[in-house]
Amino acid sequence: MSDELVPADPNQMRASDADREQVAQVLHKATAEGRLDIHELDERLAAVYSAKTYGELVPITADLVLSGLPQTPAVPQYQPATNDRIGGTPGSAVSVAFWSGVNRKGGWVVPRMHNAVAIMGGIEIDLTHANFAEAEVTISCFAFWGGIEIRVPDDINVKVDGFGFMGAFEQNLPNRRHVPGAPTVRITGLALMGAVEVKGPKKPKKNVLRELLD
């Protein structure tokens, strides 16, 4: 009998957040192209974010792409915390507004991957007082006849690379500079006949009476 070790089945390898995000992007694109309807997207996204192994992800896009996943699963790259806003127990990985509204603000901990889905509803995500589970996190957005507003403070770094199809995926962050050592938030996804807008922090309300006295 040979002593040679048999390689483990790649399908049994644990799926990373990067693997799940890659599959989610394939589903979003397929929806924009009309190959999936909203109900199918919702069902498949639920399967994506509940998948534990690489093999569970493969069938989800088998009828959509010839090669939906890389041959080798992505390996997470962990970075040491260099900022007091990095760390903590991750909060919810999903925000869903279906004919409703969702508001996330205050001192919550943004997980490595947060999926925001607004279908004929609205989502407001305020990161002003948030912490971040890791040095780089991703917020993946899908807005269908709905809107997602994300407010980001000045002391974090932001990357926006979403796509608008008969909708708008835009940022309003003038004169923004890179902050060394600060957490980075990547905001991506799809606005399908909807809108995703990334803004700076809310300005504090002025005391009208004080202004009059001054």
NORDAZI-V377475 format. One record per residue. BURIAL is # if it has 24 or more other ideal C-beta (glycine too) atoms within 12 Angstrom, else .. Layout:
BURIAL / BURIAL
//
This chain:
. / . / . / . / . / . / . / . / . / . / . / . / # / . / # / # / # / # / # / # / # / # / # / # / # / # / # / # / # / # / # / # / . / . / . / # / . / # / . / . / # / # / . / # / # / . / . / # / # / . / # / . / . / # / . / # / # / # / . / # / # / . / . / # / . / . / . / # / # / . / . / . / # / . / . / . / . / . / . / . / . / . / . / . / # / # / . / . / . / . / # / . / # / # / # / # / # / . / . / . / . / # / . / # / . / . / . / # / # / # / # / # / # / # / # / # / # / # / # / . / # / # / # / # / # / # / # / # / . / # / # / # / # / # / # / # / # / # / # / # / # / # / # / # / . / # / # / # / # / # / # / # / # / . / # / # / # / # / . / # / . / # / # / # / # / . / # / # / # / # / # / . / # / . / . / . / . / . / . / . / . / # / # / # / # / # / # / # / # / # / # / # / # / # / # / # / # / # / # / # / . / . / . / . / . / . / . / . / . / . / . / . / . / .
//
